[in-house]
Amino acid sequence: MEGKQFELGDVVQMKKAHPCGTNEWELLRLGMDIRIKCVKCGRSVMLPRREFERNMRKVLRSKGGES
């Protein structure tokens, strides 16, 4: 199974919406744990990589310009 492709600075869509109403998150830190920041309210959350990959739907905007 191939892992999903994402990079630092990408904006991704998650399965569940944040309580503020959006499901768009910016990637701030990559590693065993991944830190993401809500695009709308600015709240940041740290998730284990496995949980993040399971709950990520797709990359909406790539920092490098490619999806």
Helices and strands as residue ranges (DSSP letters): E 11-14, E 24-29, E 33-38, E 44-48, H 49-55, E 56-61
